[in-house]
Amino acid sequence: MDFYAFLVLFVIIIAFVLLLPLLSGTFSYKFRKPAARAGKADREHLSRTQRLKEKLEFSKDQNPIKFQLRENASTSSRNKQFEVDSKTGLKKRTIGKYSADPNEFDYDLSELIEEDVLEDKKQSELRYQQFAGREQEESEALV
């Protein structure tokens, strides 16, 4: 494989590994500028390589990129509610609580009835328009 193709593939894989958790909401990162450790007087006598070495050395607290999991992080597969069966210990998915009370509804009955009436009116108007055009054609054919 060509070196540039390998490099592009490597960059894509790294981007995928970093972006996937970020997009799912379980991961975040922050960039920080490291605080200065020594004064100007101490830095003047250091050579160029020693200054570079000093810039690159940092402790855990001074890490410029901080990766951390979010406390309330949850993915779509983990935030589902489960009910544990007492006999087998297996988890059962619970979609919702069912209420046997006939007076409790998740919807308004009058809205459902209005929707049905409007749908019936639309269907009857479409049917009438279809037959209205044919009646005129038939009467013209008879004349």
N, C-alpha and C positions, 0 to 999 in steps of 0.2 A: 504494500500500500504506500502511496506517495506520502511524504512527510507532511505536506500541507493538508492533505485530506485527513490524516491522523490528527493533526492539530485542530482542525475544524470540528471533527467528531468529538474530540476531547472537550472542547469548549461547549459544544451542544449538550454533552452529558453533564458537565458541571452546572450549566444553566438549568437543566431539567431537575437536577438534584436539589438545587437551591430554590427554584421557583415553585415547584410542586407543593412543598409544605407551606410556603409563604402564601400561595393562593388558597390553600385549604383553610387557612386561618389558625394553624397550630404552631406557627413558628414566626419569630420576628428577629430582626437584627438592627443594631444601631452602630453608627460610626462616631467615634470620639477622637478628638485630638489629644495625644498624650501631653501631660503637663511637663513643663520644663523642670529638669532635675538640678542642674547646676547653674551658677551665675555666669556672666560673660567673662569674668576674670579667669575662671577655671577652664573655659573652652578655648581661650586664645592660645594657650601653650600646647594644646593637643594637635596632633597631626590630622590630616584629612581622613585617613583610614580609621583612626581612633574615634573621630567625631561620628563617622558613619556607623561604626560598631556600637557606639553609645546610643545612637538614634534607634538602631535595630533591636537593642536589648531592652525588654520591658517585662514587668512582672504580670501576674494574672490580673491584678487590678488596673494596670495601665494598658491593657490590650485595646488597640484602636477599634477592633470590630468585636462586638459582643453579641453572641447568639444566645437566645433563650426561648424556652417554650412558654406559651401563654398559659396563665393559670386557668382560665375558663375555656381552654382550647377543646374543641370537640369537632370531629369530622361527622359527615352525614351517616356513616355506618355505626358510630358509637353513641350517638345521642338518642337512640331509640329506647323506648321503655320496655322492660322485660318483666315478666311475672314468673316467679320460681314455683315449680310444682312441688308440693310438700312430699309427695310419695317418691318421685324419681329424682328430684333435685335438678331436673332439666329446666331450661329457660323457655318460656313461651312468649311470643310476641303479642303485645296487646295493641290493637289498633284503636280501640276506643271503648268507653264504658257504655253499656247498653242499659237503657232505662225502660222498665216495663210499664211505667206510668203513662196512660194514654193522653194525659193532658200536657206532657212535656214533648216539645218538638224542637228540632234544630233549625226549622224553617217556618215561614209564615204561610199558613194554608191559603189565605186570601190571595197572596202573590202567586202561588202555584195555580190557583183557579183562574186568575186573570191571564196568566201566561197561556194556559190551555185554551181559553176563549179567544185570545188574540191569534193563536196559531190556527184554530178552526176557521176564524174569519178570513185569514190570509189564504188558506187552502180553498175556501168556498169562492173567494174573489178570483183566484187563478182559474178555477174550474169554469166560473161564469164567463170570464174573458175568452177562454178557449171555445166555449160553445156559442158565445155571442157572435164571433166572427164567422162561424160555420153556418149559423142560421141565416145571416145575410147572404152568404154565397148560395145556399140552397134556394132561397126565395128568388134570387136573380136567375138561377138555372131553370126554375119552373116558369118564369115569364118568357 
